[in-house]
Amino acid sequence: MEKTEFTLLNKIQYPEDLRKLSVDDLPQVCKELREDIVEEVAVNPGHLASSLGVVEITVALHYVYNTPEDRIVWDVGHQAYGHKILTGRKDQFCTNRKLGGIKPFPSPTESEYDTFACGHASNSVSAALGMAVAAKLEGKSDRHVVAVIGDGALSGGLAFEGLNNVSSSPNDLLIILNDNNMSIDRSVGGMKQYLLNLSTNETYNALRFKASRWMHNKGILNEDRRKGIIRLSNAVKSAISHQQNIFEGMNIRYFGPFDGHNVKELVRILRQMKDMKGPKLLHLHTQKGHGYAPAEKDVTTWHAPGKFNPDTGERLVDNDPNKPQKYQDVFGHTLLELARQNDKIVGVTPAMPSGCSMNIMMKEMPERTFDVGIAEGHAVTFSGGMAKDGLLPFCNIYSAFAQRSFDNIIHDVALLNLNVVLCFDRAGLVGEDGATHHGAFDLAALRPIPNLTISSPMDEHELRRLMYTAQLPDMGPFVIRYPRGGGVLHDWRCPFEKIEVGTGRKLCDGSDVAVLSIGPIGNNVTKAIADLSSEDGAPSVAHYDMRFLKPIDEKILEEVGKKFTRIITVENGAIKGGLGSAVLEWMNDHGFQPRVKRLGLPDSFVEHGTVAELHKIVGLDPDSIIKAVKEI
């Protein structure tokens, strides 16, 4: 498809070029920027609807503020495609999310305009406050700092921790609340309803702003008096409106809500607020997917739609009936089957019912499924509370996001040995979403925790059997990790059977080398052994699917230790602390001294690319496994 030649956007390489335009040009810039995002994402899939919803906010911010000297801190990085295009990456945007191309989310290692990492939600207020305090302490009083939070990120606990500190630390931070009533699926919880109801009169805000400017110029309004007047103003307004403003209750000046798609009005408001002292929050109503009709109608699907025809909105979906089901869909259907059989089962997810396919159970059993919003720690503790009083929660969290719930897993589930089934979707390398989203650390992080059972199925049948096993009585905390994307079986349904906890299985016998794998990466081992067996004089390789990292199958380890002097471990997780480390520890503790080669994710952050490309880079593809067998 031939790229559109844009009248104004093609003249903009950096925000300084944008700032040379008149305010009246900005609506056209927004129109062209939105068209460019749609064109690019149509052929190079990524996050579409979120970035379309903040086009006007993005343009207004870079127009009013002197970026990169002024800091814009994005929350939820999939809002930032327009930001990337306006900050020197327009010509490279076609490489977004591709191996060797620009990163999927903002990163300071890529651009000075990217002020902080933002692959996970709810960190913008805390990071921006740190920058605002740093500016004051370093004497950079003319530096402005803006946090842009939205897409449901305000439901995250870290955001409230940041707001609490903003209210008590001297700062001039501006927080922009991009309120689109969405995360990926629809936003949930009391904050959603609060924001829907919250209303402040624009005339009142304008009068108050003019009055504060007049008093400041007359020397009447010092810092102590300013806080006192704000508290009095808030009390009067609350009495009149019969509504308490949570932000002003925290001594954060509140403005809004305003239309987040009126770019000229946004520029006017930002200019008025730019030099105001003290913390401020600007509440903007936006529409996720704004300006592209298909995305406006179905924002969840168009959050990350894959390839599509930008003119018709037709998604180019692969409907191959012979293609294996995604692991997440096998999880979703299996959970509903189990819930029909066991009325103790409930489902919990932090804002990802569609992504993890818990919406399948949610549709039939809404009273037994809970979307708790972007709140992974709460999801785990909430599950622990239900388990303590007799329910059996399946808590599904993406592996990379489960990192946020580490303490909750230890203190609120493992310590009490509660029967919570922790299903970690997107475990291992996830592909184009890159370093912030790879599920690299769960095995190594969780292995030392007492009472946990940690498992990973090699295929969809094993996933179903592990889910069935996990919901049996007295299993305690049970972790099941599985990857993003499609499985390997065409007929994924199978009868439910109990798997004995802590047992693996021998998949093929051999005499020269033993390969021990855990999880679906074992399918690469199977292919490698099959390819190797066709070579003359190739080593004879045994393959064991360990299935459980904890408790690990000691009978297999003893068999391997007695029979083999050369062992290879293969895992789609951090090489330090995972399966390879567990095997080495056991061999050493039991007096075996084999040569052990560990294959896994390196002690570095793996960037973005297709899963196949990344497997090759880190040495987990079949060819790399063959090479490791020959070298050992």
C-alpha positions as CSV (number, residue, x, y, z in Angstrom):
1,M,0.0,0.0,0.0
2,E,1.4,3.4,-1.0
3,K,1.9,5.7,2.0
4,T,-0.3,8.9,2.0
5,E,1.5,12.2,1.5
6,F,0.3,14.5,4.3
7,T,0.2,18.2,4.0
8,L,1.2,19.2,7.5
9,L,2.4,16.0,9.2
10,N,5.2,15.5,6.6
11,K,6.7,18.9,7.7
12,I,6.9,17.7,11.3
13,Q,10.0,15.7,12.4
14,Y,10.1,16.9,16.0
15,P,7.8,18.9,18.3
16,E,9.8,22.1,17.6
17,D,8.4,21.8,14.0
18,L,4.9,21.4,15.4
19,R,5.2,24.5,17.5
20,K,5.9,26.6,14.4
21,L,2.3,26.0,13.2
22,S,-0.7,28.1,14.2
23,V,-3.3,26.9,16.6
24,D,-5.7,26.8,13.7
25,D,-3.6,24.2,11.9
26,L,-3.7,21.7,14.8
27,P,-7.1,20.1,13.9
28,Q,-5.6,19.2,10.5
29,V,-2.5,17.8,12.2
30,C,-4.6,15.6,14.4
31,K,-6.6,14.4,11.4
32,E,-3.4,13.5,9.5
33,L,-1.8,11.9,12.5
34,R,-4.8,9.7,13.1
35,E,-4.8,8.6,9.5
36,D,-1.1,7.8,9.6
37,I,-1.6,5.6,12.7
38,V,-4.4,3.7,11.1
39,E,-2.4,3.2,7.9
40,E,0.7,2.0,9.7
41,V,-1.1,-0.4,12.2
42,A,-3.2,-1.9,9.4
43,V,-0.2,-3.5,7.8
44,N,2.1,-3.7,10.9
45,P,-0.2,-4.9,13.8
46,G,0.0,-3.1,17.1
47,H,-2.2,-1.2,19.6
48,L,-4.6,0.9,17.7
49,A,-7.6,2.2,19.6
50,S,-5.7,3.6,22.6
51,S,-3.4,5.8,20.5
52,L,-6.3,7.0,18.4
53,G,-8.1,8.2,21.6
54,V,-5.2,10.5,22.7
55,V,-4.2,12.1,19.4
56,E,-5.5,15.6,20.4
57,I,-3.9,15.3,23.9
58,T,-0.6,14.3,22.3
59,V,-0.6,17.2,19.9
60,A,-1.6,19.7,22.5
61,L,1.0,18.6,25.0
62,H,3.9,18.8,22.5
63,Y,2.6,22.1,21.2
64,V,2.3,23.8,24.6
65,Y,5.3,22.3,26.4
66,N,9.0,22.5,25.5
67,T,9.6,18.8,25.2
68,P,12.0,17.1,25.8
69,E,13.2,19.6,28.4
70,D,9.7,19.5,29.8
71,R,8.8,16.0,30.8
72,I,5.7,14.1,29.6
73,V,5.4,10.8,31.4
74,W,3.0,8.4,29.7
75,D,1.1,5.7,31.5
76,V,0.2,2.5,29.6
77,G,2.5,2.8,26.7
78,H,0.1,1.7,24.0
79,Q,-1.3,5.3,24.1
80,A,1.9,6.6,22.7
81,Y,2.0,5.9,18.9
82,G,1.2,9.5,18.1
83,H,3.9,10.6,20.5
84,K,6.4,8.5,18.7
85,I,5.5,9.8,15.3
86,L,5.9,13.4,16.4
87,T,9.2,12.9,18.2
88,G,11.6,11.9,15.4
89,R,10.3,8.4,14.6
90,K,7.8,9.0,11.9
91,D,10.0,7.5,9.2
92,Q,10.9,4.5,11.4
93,F,7.3,3.9,12.7
94,C,6.8,1.2,10.0
95,T,9.4,-0.9,12.0
96,N,7.4,-0.6,15.3
97,R,7.4,-3.9,17.2
98,K,9.6,-5.6,14.5
99,L,12.9,-7.2,15.3
100,G,15.5,-4.4,15.2
101,G,12.9,-1.7,14.8
102,I,11.5,0.8,17.3
103,K,10.3,-0.4,20.6
104,P,6.6,-1.3,21.2
105,F,6.4,1.0,24.2
106,P,8.2,4.3,25.1
107,S,11.7,3.8,26.5
108,P,14.4,6.4,27.5
109,T,16.9,4.1,25.8
110,E,15.3,4.9,22.5
111,S,14.5,8.6,22.7
112,E,15.1,11.5,25.0
113,Y,11.4,12.3,24.5
114,D,10.5,9.0,26.2
115,T,11.0,10.0,29.8
116,F,10.3,6.7,31.5
117,A,9.4,3.1,30.9
118,C,5.7,2.5,30.6
119,G,4.9,-1.1,29.6
120,H,2.9,-1.7,32.7
121,A,0.1,0.4,34.0
122,S,-0.2,2.9,36.9
123,N,3.4,4.1,37.3
124,S,3.2,7.5,35.7
125,V,2.1,9.6,38.7
126,S,4.9,8.2,40.9
127,A,7.6,8.6,38.2
128,A,6.4,12.1,37.3
129,L,6.4,13.1,40.9
130,G,10.0,11.9,41.2
131,M,10.9,14.1,38.2
132,A,9.1,17.1,39.6
133,V,10.9,16.8,42.9
134,A,14.2,16.3,41.1
135,A,13.6,19.5,39.1
136,K,13.0,21.5,42.3
137,L,16.0,20.1,44.1
138,E,18.3,20.7,41.0
139,G,17.2,24.3,40.6
140,K,15.4,23.7,37.3
141,S,12.4,25.7,38.3
142,D,11.3,26.3,34.7
143,R,10.9,22.6,33.9
144,H,7.3,21.4,33.7
145,V,6.3,17.8,34.4
146,V,3.1,16.2,33.1
147,A,1.8,12.7,33.8
148,V,-0.8,11.2,31.4
149,I,-2.7,8.5,33.0
150,G,-5.7,6.6,31.6
151,D,-7.0,3.4,30.0
152,G,-8.1,2.2,33.4
153,A,-4.7,2.7,35.0
154,L,-6.1,4.8,37.8
155,S,-7.6,1.7,39.2
156,G,-4.1,0.4,40.0
157,G,-3.0,0.7,43.6
158,L,0.4,2.3,42.6
159,A,-1.5,5.3,41.1
160,F,-3.2,6.0,44.4
161,E,0.0,5.6,46.3
162,G,1.5,8.2,43.9
163,L,-1.5,10.6,44.3
164,N,-1.2,10.3,48.1
165,N,2.4,11.4,47.9
166,V,1.6,14.1,45.4
167,S,-0.8,15.7,47.9
168,S,1.9,15.9,50.6
169,S,5.1,16.8,48.7
170,P,5.9,20.2,47.3
171,N,5.5,20.0,43.6
172,D,3.9,21.6,40.5
173,L,3.0,18.4,38.8
174,L,0.2,18.3,36.3
175,I,-1.7,15.0,36.0
176,I,-3.9,14.5,32.9
177,L,-6.6,12.0,33.4
178,N,-7.4,10.5,30.0
179,D,-10.9,9.2,31.0
180,N,-12.1,6.9,28.2
181,N,-14.0,4.5,30.5
182,M,-11.7,1.7,29.3
183,S,-8.6,-0.4,30.1
184,I,-8.7,-3.1,27.4
185,D,-12.0,-4.4,28.3
186,R,-14.5,-2.0,29.9
187,S,-13.3,-0.4,33.1
188,V,-14.8,-1.7,36.3
189,G,-15.1,-0.7,39.9
190,G,-16.0,2.3,42.0
191,M,-13.5,4.7,40.4
192,K,-15.1,4.2,37.0
193,Q,-18.5,5.2,38.4
194,Y,-17.0,8.1,40.3
195,L,-15.4,9.5,37.2
196,L,-18.7,9.1,35.3
197,N,-20.5,11.1,37.9
198,L,-17.8,13.7,38.5
199,S,-18.6,17.2,37.2
200,T,-17.2,20.6,37.9
201,N,-18.5,23.8,36.4
202,E,-16.1,25.3,33.8
203,T,-17.1,28.9,34.6
204,Y,-16.4,28.3,38.3
205,N,-12.9,26.9,37.5
206,A,-12.2,29.9,35.2
207,L,-13.2,32.4,37.9
208,R,-11.3,30.6,40.6
209,F,-8.2,30.6,38.3
210,K,-8.4,34.3,37.6
211,A,-9.0,35.1,41.3
212,S,-5.9,33.0,42.3
213,R,-3.8,34.8,39.7
214,W,-5.0,38.2,41.0
215,M,-4.2,37.3,44.6
216,H,-0.8,35.9,43.7
217,N,0.1,39.1,41.8
218,K,-0.9,41.2,44.8
219,G,1.2,39.1,47.1
220,I,-1.8,37.8,49.0
221,L,-1.5,34.2,48.0
222,N,1.5,32.5,49.5
223,E,1.8,28.7,49.8
224,D,0.1,28.3,53.2
225,R,-2.7,30.7,52.3
226,R,-3.1,28.9,48.9
227,K,-3.7,25.5,50.6
228,G,-6.1,27.1,53.1
229,I,-8.2,28.8,50.4
230,I,-8.3,25.6,48.4
231,R,-9.6,23.7,51.4
232,L,-12.3,26.4,52.0
233,S,-13.2,26.4,48.3
234,N,-13.5,22.6,48.2
235,A,-15.7,22.6,51.3
236,V,-18.0,25.3,49.9
237,K,-18.2,23.5,46.5
238,S,-18.9,20.1,48.1
239,A,-21.7,21.6,50.2
240,I,-23.3,23.2,47.1
241,S,-22.9,20.2,44.8
242,H,-23.5,17.5,47.4
243,Q,-20.4,15.8,46.0
244,Q,-16.9,15.4,47.4
245,N,-14.1,15.6,44.9
246,I,-11.6,12.9,45.8
247,F,-8.7,14.8,44.1
248,E,-9.3,18.1,45.8
249,G,-9.9,16.2,49.0
250,M,-6.2,15.3,48.6
251,N,-5.2,19.0,48.0
252,I,-4.8,18.4,44.2
253,R,-6.5,21.2,42.2
254,Y,-9.1,19.6,39.9
255,F,-10.1,21.0,36.5
256,G,-12.7,19.4,34.3
257,P,-14.1,17.4,32.9
258,F,-13.4,18.8,29.4
259,D,-13.6,17.4,25.9
260,G,-10.3,15.6,25.2
261,H,-10.8,15.8,21.4
262,N,-11.0,19.6,21.1
263,V,-7.4,20.3,20.4
264,K,-7.7,24.1,20.3
265,E,-9.5,24.2,23.6
266,L,-6.9,21.8,25.1
267,V,-4.1,24.2,24.0
268,R,-6.0,27.1,25.7
269,I,-6.5,25.2,28.9
270,L,-2.9,23.9,29.1
271,R,-1.5,27.3,28.5
272,Q,-3.6,28.7,31.4
273,M,-2.5,25.8,33.7
274,K,1.1,25.7,32.6
275,D,2.6,28.0,35.2
276,M,0.2,27.3,38.1
277,K,1.8,26.3,41.3
278,G,1.0,23.2,43.2
279,P,-0.3,19.8,42.0
280,K,-3.2,19.9,39.5
281,L,-5.3,17.3,37.7
282,L,-6.9,17.9,34.4
283,H,-9.8,15.5,33.7
284,L,-10.4,14.9,30.0
285,H,-13.2,12.8,28.5
286,T,-12.0,10.8,25.4
287,Q,-13.2,8.0,23.2
288,K,-11.0,5.0,22.7
289,G,-10.6,4.5,18.9
290,H,-11.8,8.1,18.2
291,G,-11.9,9.1,14.6
292,Y,-12.0,5.6,13.1
293,A,-15.5,4.2,13.0
294,P,-14.8,0.4,13.3
295,A,-12.6,1.1,16.4
296,E,-15.2,3.3,18.0
297,K,-17.9,0.6,17.7
298,D,-15.8,-2.3,19.1
299,V,-13.0,-0.9,21.2
300,T,-12.0,-4.2,22.8
301,T,-11.5,-5.9,19.5
302,W,-9.7,-2.9,18.1
303,H,-7.4,-2.5,21.0
304,A,-5.0,-4.7,19.1
305,P,-6.8,-5.8,15.9
306,G,-4.1,-7.4,13.9
307,K,-3.9,-6.6,10.2
308,F,-6.9,-5.0,8.6
309,N,-8.1,-3.1,5.5
310,P,-7.9,0.6,6.6
311,D,-10.5,1.7,4.1
312,T,-13.2,-0.9,4.9
313,G,-12.3,-1.8,8.4
314,E,-12.3,-5.5,7.5
315,R,-9.9,-7.4,9.8
316,L,-7.7,-9.9,8.0
317,V,-8.2,-12.8,10.4
318,D,-6.7,-16.2,9.9
319,N,-9.7,-18.5,10.0
320,D,-7.9,-21.7,9.2
321,P,-10.1,-24.4,10.8
322,N,-7.0,-26.7,11.1
323,K,-5.1,-24.2,13.2
324,P,-4.6,-25.2,16.8
325,Q,-6.6,-23.3,19.5
326,K,-4.8,-20.6,21.5
327,Y,-3.8,-21.7,25.0
328,Q,-5.9,-18.9,26.4
329,D,-9.0,-20.3,24.7
330,V,-8.3,-23.8,25.9
331,F,-8.1,-22.3,29.4
332,G,-11.3,-20.4,29.0
333,H,-13.4,-23.4,27.8
334,T,-11.8,-25.7,30.3
335,L,-12.5,-23.4,33.2
336,L,-16.2,-23.2,32.2
337,E,-16.3,-27.1,32.0
338,L,-14.8,-27.4,35.5
339,A,-17.0,-24.6,36.9
340,R,-20.1,-26.5,35.8
341,Q,-18.8,-29.6,37.7
342,N,-17.5,-27.8,40.8
343,D,-19.7,-25.0,42.2
344,K,-16.8,-23.8,44.4
345,I,-14.9,-22.5,41.4
346,V,-14.8,-18.8,40.8
347,G,-12.8,-16.8,38.2
348,V,-10.7,-13.7,38.9
349,T,-8.8,-11.5,36.4
350,P,-7.3,-8.0,36.6
351,A,-8.8,-6.3,33.6
352,M,-8.2,-9.0,31.0
353,P,-11.4,-11.2,30.7
354,S,-11.1,-11.2,26.9
355,G,-7.3,-11.5,26.7
356,C,-7.3,-14.5,29.0
357,S,-10.7,-15.9,27.7
358,M,-12.3,-15.8,31.1
359,N,-15.1,-14.0,29.3
360,I,-16.3,-17.5,28.3
361,M,-17.2,-18.3,31.9
362,M,-18.2,-14.7,32.6
363,K,-20.9,-14.9,29.9
364,E,-22.6,-18.0,31.4
365,M,-21.7,-17.4,35.1
366,P,-21.3,-13.6,35.7
367,E,-22.0,-14.0,39.4
368,R,-18.9,-16.3,39.7
369,T,-16.4,-14.3,37.7
370,F,-14.7,-11.1,38.8
371,D,-12.9,-8.5,36.8
372,V,-11.1,-6.5,39.5
373,G,-9.5,-3.9,37.2
374,I,-5.8,-3.2,36.8
375,A,-5.0,-4.5,40.2
376,E,-2.9,-7.6,40.2
377,G,-1.9,-7.6,43.8
378,H,-5.5,-7.1,44.8
379,A,-6.6,-9.9,42.5
380,V,-4.3,-12.4,44.3
381,T,-5.3,-11.2,47.9
382,F,-9.0,-11.1,46.9
383,S,-8.6,-14.7,45.7
384,G,-6.9,-15.6,48.9
385,G,-9.8,-14.2,50.9
386,M,-12.3,-16.3,48.9
387,A,-10.2,-19.4,49.3
388,K,-9.9,-18.9,53.0
389,D,-13.7,-19.2,53.3
390,G,-14.2,-22.1,51.1
391,L,-14.2,-21.0,47.4
392,L,-11.7,-22.2,44.8
393,P,-10.5,-19.2,42.8
394,F,-8.8,-19.5,39.4
395,C,-6.8,-16.2,39.3
396,N,-5.6,-15.6,35.7
397,I,-2.8,-13.0,35.3
398,Y,-0.4,-12.4,32.5
399,S,3.0,-13.6,33.7
400,A,4.8,-10.2,33.3
401,F,2.0,-8.4,35.2
402,A,2.0,-11.1,38.0
403,Q,5.4,-9.7,39.0
404,R,3.4,-6.9,40.7
405,S,1.7,-9.4,43.0
406,F,4.8,-11.2,44.3
407,D,4.3,-10.2,47.9
408,N,0.6,-11.0,47.8
409,I,1.4,-14.5,46.5
410,I,3.8,-15.0,49.5
411,H,1.9,-13.3,52.3
412,D,-1.7,-13.8,51.3
413,V,-1.8,-17.2,49.6
414,A,1.3,-19.3,50.2
415,L,1.8,-18.5,53.9
416,L,-1.7,-19.8,54.7
417,N,-1.4,-22.7,52.1
418,L,-4.7,-21.5,50.5
419,N,-6.1,-23.4,47.5
420,V,-5.8,-20.6,44.9
421,V,-5.0,-21.6,41.3
422,L,-2.7,-19.0,39.8
423,C,-2.8,-19.3,36.0
424,F,0.0,-17.3,34.4
425,D,-0.9,-16.6,30.7
426,R,1.7,-15.2,28.3
427,A,4.5,-17.0,30.1
428,G,7.9,-17.0,28.4
429,L,8.8,-14.9,25.4
430,V,5.6,-13.2,24.0
431,G,7.1,-11.7,20.8
432,E,6.4,-8.2,19.5
433,D,5.4,-6.6,22.9
434,G,9.0,-6.9,24.0
435,A,10.9,-6.7,27.2
436,T,8.2,-5.2,29.4
437,H,5.8,-8.1,28.5
438,H,8.0,-11.2,28.3
439,G,7.0,-13.6,31.1
440,A,10.6,-14.3,31.9
441,F,10.8,-14.4,35.7
442,D,7.9,-16.3,37.2
443,L,9.7,-19.7,37.5
444,A,12.8,-18.3,39.1
445,A,10.9,-15.9,41.3
446,L,8.4,-18.3,42.7
447,R,10.5,-21.5,43.1
448,P,11.8,-20.5,46.6
449,I,8.4,-19.9,48.0
450,P,7.1,-22.6,50.4
451,N,3.8,-24.4,49.8
452,L,3.6,-23.5,46.0
453,T,3.1,-26.1,43.4
454,I,4.6,-24.8,40.1
455,S,3.7,-26.5,36.8
456,S,3.8,-25.9,33.1
457,P,2.0,-28.0,30.5
458,M,3.7,-29.1,27.3
459,D,0.5,-29.1,25.3
460,E,-3.3,-28.4,25.6
461,H,-4.2,-31.8,27.0
462,E,-1.7,-31.3,29.7
463,L,-3.2,-27.9,30.4
464,R,-6.6,-29.3,30.9
465,R,-5.3,-32.1,33.1
466,L,-3.4,-29.7,35.3
467,M,-6.4,-27.4,35.6
468,Y,-8.5,-30.4,36.7
469,T,-5.8,-31.5,39.2
470,A,-5.4,-28.1,40.6
471,Q,-9.1,-27.9,41.6
472,L,-9.1,-31.2,43.5
473,P,-9.3,-30.9,47.4
474,D,-6.3,-30.0,49.5
475,M,-4.0,-29.0,46.6
476,G,-2.9,-25.7,48.1
477,P,-1.5,-22.9,46.0
478,F,-1.1,-24.2,42.5
479,V,0.7,-22.3,39.7
480,I,0.0,-23.2,36.0
481,R,2.0,-21.2,33.4
482,Y,1.5,-21.3,29.6
483,P,2.5,-19.2,26.7
484,R,0.8,-16.7,24.4
485,G,-0.7,-17.9,21.2
486,G,-1.6,-21.2,19.6
487,G,-0.9,-24.7,20.9
488,V,0.2,-27.8,19.0
489,L,-2.9,-30.1,19.0
490,H,-5.8,-30.0,16.6
491,D,-8.0,-32.0,18.9
492,W,-7.4,-30.2,22.2
493,R,-10.4,-31.7,24.1
494,C,-9.6,-34.7,26.2
495,P,-11.1,-36.4,29.3
496,F,-10.1,-34.9,32.7
497,E,-7.5,-37.0,34.4
498,K,-5.6,-36.3,37.6
499,I,-1.8,-35.8,37.3
500,E,0.2,-36.9,40.3
501,V,1.8,-33.7,41.6
502,G,5.5,-33.7,41.2
503,T,5.7,-36.2,38.4
504,G,7.2,-35.8,35.0
505,R,7.2,-38.2,32.0
506,K,9.7,-39.8,29.7
507,L,8.9,-38.9,26.1
508,C,11.6,-40.8,24.4
509,D,14.6,-43.0,25.5
510,G,18.2,-42.5,24.7
511,S,21.7,-43.4,25.8
512,D,24.0,-40.4,25.2
513,V,22.4,-37.2,26.3
514,A,19.3,-36.5,28.5
515,V,17.3,-33.4,27.7
516,L,15.0,-32.2,30.5
517,S,12.4,-29.5,29.5
518,I,9.4,-27.8,31.1
519,G,6.4,-26.4,29.4
520,P,5.5,-26.0,25.7
521,I,9.2,-25.2,24.8
522,G,9.5,-29.0,25.0
523,N,7.9,-29.2,21.6
524,N,11.0,-27.6,20.2
525,V,13.0,-30.3,21.9
526,T,10.8,-33.0,20.3
527,K,11.4,-31.5,16.8
528,A,15.1,-31.1,17.4
529,I,15.4,-34.8,18.4
530,A,13.4,-35.9,15.4
531,D,15.6,-33.9,13.1
532,L,18.7,-35.1,14.8
533,S,17.7,-38.8,14.5
534,S,17.8,-38.6,10.8
535,E,21.5,-37.7,10.8
536,D,24.1,-40.5,10.6
537,G,26.1,-40.9,13.8
538,A,24.0,-38.5,15.7
539,P,23.9,-38.8,19.5
540,S,21.1,-40.9,21.1
541,V,19.0,-38.4,23.0
542,A,16.4,-39.1,25.8
543,H,13.7,-36.5,26.5
544,Y,11.9,-35.9,29.7
545,D,9.0,-33.5,30.2
546,M,9.5,-32.5,33.8
547,R,6.0,-30.9,34.0
548,F,6.6,-29.6,37.5
549,L,9.3,-27.3,38.6
550,K,8.2,-27.7,42.2
551,P,8.0,-30.3,43.6
552,I,10.4,-31.6,41.0
553,D,10.3,-35.2,40.0
554,E,13.2,-36.7,42.0
555,K,12.7,-40.2,40.5
556,I,13.4,-38.8,37.0
557,L,16.4,-36.9,38.3
558,E,17.8,-40.0,40.0
559,E,17.3,-42.0,36.9
560,V,19.1,-39.3,34.8
561,G,21.8,-38.9,37.3
562,K,22.7,-42.6,37.3
563,K,22.5,-43.1,33.6
564,F,23.8,-39.9,32.0
565,T,26.9,-37.8,32.3
566,R,25.6,-35.2,29.9
567,I,22.4,-33.3,30.6
568,I,20.7,-30.4,28.8
569,T,17.9,-28.4,30.5
570,V,15.5,-26.3,28.4
571,E,13.1,-23.7,29.7
572,N,11.3,-20.6,28.4
573,G,12.2,-18.5,31.4
574,A,15.1,-16.9,33.1
575,I,18.1,-19.2,33.1
576,K,19.2,-18.1,36.5
577,G,17.0,-19.7,39.2
578,G,14.7,-21.9,37.1
579,L,14.7,-25.5,36.0
580,G,18.4,-25.7,35.1
581,S,19.3,-24.3,38.5
582,A,17.0,-26.8,40.2
583,V,18.6,-29.7,38.4
584,L,22.1,-28.5,39.2
585,E,21.2,-28.1,42.9
586,W,19.6,-31.6,43.1
587,M,22.5,-33.3,41.3
588,N,25.0,-31.6,43.6
589,D,23.1,-32.4,46.7
590,H,22.8,-36.1,45.8
591,G,26.4,-36.7,44.8
592,F,26.0,-36.7,41.0
593,Q,28.5,-34.7,38.8
594,P,27.2,-34.7,35.2
595,R,28.0,-32.0,32.7
596,V,24.9,-29.8,32.6
597,K,24.2,-27.3,29.8
598,R,21.3,-24.9,30.5
599,L,19.2,-23.4,27.8
600,G,16.9,-20.5,28.7
601,L,16.5,-16.8,28.7
602,P,19.7,-14.9,29.2
603,D,20.6,-12.6,32.1
604,S,19.5,-9.6,30.0
605,F,16.3,-8.1,28.8
606,V,15.2,-9.7,25.5
607,E,13.9,-7.1,23.0
608,H,10.9,-7.5,20.6
609,G,10.4,-9.6,17.5
610,T,8.4,-12.6,16.5
611,V,8.5,-15.5,18.9
612,A,10.4,-17.6,16.4
613,E,13.0,-14.9,15.8
614,L,13.5,-14.5,19.6
615,H,13.8,-18.3,20.2
616,K,16.6,-18.3,17.6
617,I,18.3,-15.3,19.2
618,V,18.3,-16.8,22.8
619,G,19.0,-20.4,21.6
620,L,15.7,-22.1,22.2
621,D,14.8,-23.0,18.6
622,P,15.2,-26.6,17.4
623,D,18.5,-25.8,15.5
624,S,20.0,-24.3,18.7
625,I,19.0,-27.3,20.7
626,I,20.6,-29.7,18.1
627,K,23.8,-27.6,18.3
628,A,23.8,-27.8,22.1
629,V,23.3,-31.6,22.0
630,K,26.3,-32.0,19.6
631,E,28.5,-29.6,21.6
632,I,27.9,-31.3,25.0
